[in-house]
Amino acid sequence: MLADFDPVLASARRGSPEAFQALYADLVRPVAAYLRGKGVPDVEDLTSEVFLAVFTGLERFSGGQAEFRSWVFTIAHRRVVDHWRRASRTPGTAEYDADDDTRTAPSAEDEALVDLGSARVHELLAGLTPDQRDVLLLRVVADLTVEQAAEVVGKPAGAVKALQRRGLAALRRLVEAEGVPL
């Protein structure tokens, strides 16, 4: 959280690159984590889209830091919905050209461990209803308040609390069924 949010926002509205950087740095990791939790394959690209929309829409925003955070995650949520709609209509194909690939490959062991961790998280999240998954990602990963998460998903705060409680209970049952004590 930014200690001096209001002056930073005002500077960003005037076009200050330092202010844009401060706003971006404050929220980029939670936004990327939220997108990753939603299964977006190109997190960096969609994160860039979210912040482009944020920075071009700063003049339309009104409110304090909590409302700003909620507004950013509302934009992120809408970008995820748009992404999956586009993906369902347009099958993606790309030819691989080894001559153009300048990447280096991580070790197979590191890549396998990351994939196992991500696969396990996605497997656990798949055991939840879509609403429970959305609420838990917004509350835990994005660190939004109940009210902010309610605004993003368009449900009353009481419904968000109930979804969170049921989602956490479902995760607990899934993990305990595997013999992992909590």
C-alpha positions as CSV (number, residue, x, y, z in Angstrom):
1,M,0.0,0.0,0.0
2,L,1.2,3.5,-0.8
3,A,1.6,5.8,2.2
4,D,1.1,8.9,0.0
5,F,-1.5,7.6,-2.4
6,D,-3.4,10.9,-3.0
7,P,-0.4,12.9,-4.2
8,V,0.9,10.0,-6.3
9,L,-2.5,9.7,-8.0
10,A,-2.6,13.4,-8.6
11,S,0.9,13.3,-10.1
12,A,-0.1,10.4,-12.3
13,R,-3.1,12.3,-13.6
14,R,-0.7,15.0,-14.6
15,G,1.5,12.5,-16.5
16,S,4.3,11.9,-14.0
17,P,6.3,8.8,-15.0
18,E,7.4,8.4,-11.4
19,A,3.8,8.4,-10.2
20,F,2.8,5.8,-12.9
21,Q,5.7,3.6,-11.7
22,A,4.7,3.9,-8.1
23,L,1.1,2.9,-8.8
24,Y,2.3,0.1,-11.1
25,A,4.8,-1.2,-8.5
26,D,2.2,-1.2,-5.8
27,L,-0.2,-3.5,-7.6
28,V,1.6,-5.3,-10.4
29,R,2.4,-8.4,-8.3
30,P,-1.1,-8.9,-6.9
31,V,-2.7,-8.3,-10.4
32,A,-0.3,-10.8,-12.0
33,A,-1.0,-13.4,-9.3
34,Y,-4.7,-12.9,-9.7
35,L,-4.4,-13.4,-13.5
36,R,-2.2,-16.5,-13.0
37,G,-4.8,-17.9,-10.5
38,K,-7.4,-17.4,-13.2
39,G,-5.3,-19.6,-15.6
40,V,-4.3,-16.9,-18.0
41,P,-1.5,-18.3,-20.1
42,D,0.3,-15.0,-20.9
43,V,0.2,-13.2,-17.6
44,E,2.6,-10.5,-18.6
45,D,0.7,-9.5,-21.6
46,L,-2.7,-9.3,-19.8
47,T,-1.1,-7.5,-16.9
48,S,0.2,-4.9,-19.4
49,E,-3.4,-4.6,-20.8
50,V,-4.8,-4.1,-17.3
51,F,-2.3,-1.3,-16.5
52,L,-2.7,0.4,-19.9
53,A,-6.5,0.5,-19.2
54,V,-5.8,1.8,-15.7
55,F,-3.5,4.6,-16.8
56,T,-5.6,5.7,-19.7
57,G,-8.7,5.7,-17.4
58,L,-7.2,7.6,-14.5
59,E,-9.3,10.7,-15.2
60,R,-12.5,8.7,-14.8
61,F,-11.5,7.3,-11.4
62,S,-12.6,8.9,-8.2
63,G,-12.0,7.7,-4.7
64,G,-9.2,6.8,-2.3
65,Q,-6.6,4.0,-2.3
66,A,-9.1,1.2,-1.4
67,E,-11.4,2.2,-4.2
68,F,-8.5,2.4,-6.6
69,R,-7.4,-1.1,-5.7
70,S,-10.9,-2.4,-6.2
71,W,-11.2,-0.5,-9.5
72,V,-7.9,-2.0,-10.8
73,F,-9.1,-5.5,-9.9
74,T,-12.4,-4.9,-11.6
75,I,-10.5,-4.0,-14.7
76,A,-8.3,-7.1,-14.3
77,H,-11.4,-9.3,-13.9
78,R,-13.0,-7.9,-17.0
79,R,-9.8,-8.4,-19.0
80,V,-9.8,-12.1,-17.9
81,V,-13.4,-12.5,-19.0
82,D,-12.5,-10.8,-22.4
83,H,-9.4,-13.0,-22.7
84,W,-11.3,-16.2,-22.3
85,R,-14.1,-15.1,-24.6
86,R,-11.5,-14.3,-27.3
87,A,-9.7,-17.6,-26.7
88,S,-12.9,-19.6,-27.1
89,R,-13.6,-18.0,-30.5
90,T,-10.1,-18.0,-31.9
91,P,-8.0,-21.1,-31.6
92,G,-4.4,-20.0,-31.2
93,T,-1.7,-21.5,-33.4
94,A,1.9,-20.4,-33.8
95,E,4.7,-21.8,-35.8
96,Y,7.9,-22.4,-34.0
97,D,11.1,-21.0,-35.7
98,A,14.2,-22.1,-33.8
99,D,16.3,-19.4,-35.5
100,D,14.1,-16.6,-33.9
101,D,14.1,-18.2,-30.5
102,T,16.7,-16.4,-28.3
103,R,15.4,-17.8,-25.0
104,T,17.5,-19.9,-22.7
105,A,15.9,-23.0,-21.1
106,P,15.8,-23.3,-17.3
107,S,16.9,-26.6,-15.8
108,A,14.4,-29.4,-16.3
109,E,14.3,-29.9,-12.5
110,D,13.4,-26.3,-11.8
111,E,10.8,-26.2,-14.5
112,A,9.2,-29.5,-13.2
113,L,9.0,-28.2,-9.7
114,V,7.3,-25.0,-10.8
115,D,4.9,-26.9,-13.0
116,L,4.1,-29.3,-10.2
117,G,3.4,-26.5,-7.8
118,S,1.2,-24.6,-10.3
119,A,-0.6,-27.8,-11.3
120,R,-1.4,-28.6,-7.7
121,V,-2.8,-25.1,-7.1
122,H,-4.9,-25.3,-10.3
123,E,-6.0,-28.8,-9.3
124,L,-7.2,-27.6,-5.9
125,L,-8.9,-24.5,-7.3
126,A,-10.6,-26.7,-9.9
127,G,-12.4,-28.4,-7.0
128,L,-14.2,-25.2,-6.2
129,T,-17.2,-23.6,-7.8
130,P,-16.3,-20.7,-10.2
131,D,-17.8,-18.2,-7.7
132,Q,-15.8,-19.7,-4.8
133,R,-12.6,-19.6,-6.9
134,D,-13.2,-16.0,-7.9
135,V,-13.8,-14.9,-4.4
136,L,-10.8,-16.7,-2.9
137,L,-8.5,-15.4,-5.6
138,L,-9.7,-11.8,-5.0
139,R,-9.6,-12.1,-1.2
140,V,-6.4,-14.1,-0.8
141,V,-4.2,-13.3,-3.8
142,A,-5.4,-9.8,-4.6
143,D,-5.9,-9.0,-0.9
144,L,-9.2,-7.2,-1.5
145,T,-11.6,-6.5,1.3
146,V,-15.0,-8.3,1.3
147,E,-16.6,-5.1,0.0
148,Q,-14.1,-4.7,-2.8
149,A,-14.4,-8.3,-3.9
150,A,-18.2,-8.0,-3.8
151,E,-17.9,-5.0,-6.1
152,V,-15.6,-6.9,-8.6
153,V,-17.9,-10.0,-8.8
154,G,-21.1,-8.1,-8.6
155,K,-22.5,-9.8,-5.5
156,P,-23.5,-8.6,-2.0
157,A,-20.9,-8.6,0.7
158,G,-22.7,-11.3,2.6
159,A,-22.7,-13.6,-0.5
160,V,-18.9,-13.0,-0.8
161,K,-18.4,-14.0,2.8
162,A,-20.4,-17.1,2.4
163,L,-18.6,-18.1,-0.8
164,Q,-15.2,-17.5,0.9
165,R,-16.2,-19.6,3.9
166,R,-17.5,-22.5,1.7
167,G,-14.5,-22.3,-0.6
168,L,-12.1,-22.5,2.3
169,A,-14.0,-25.4,3.8
170,A,-14.0,-27.2,0.4
171,L,-10.2,-26.7,0.1
172,R,-9.7,-28.0,3.7
173,R,-11.7,-31.1,2.9
174,L,-9.7,-31.7,-0.3
175,V,-6.4,-31.4,1.5
176,E,-7.4,-33.4,4.5
177,A,-8.8,-36.2,2.3
178,E,-5.2,-36.6,1.1
179,G,-4.0,-37.1,4.6
180,V,-2.5,-33.7,5.0
181,P,-3.4,-32.3,8.5
182,L,-4.2,-28.6,8.7
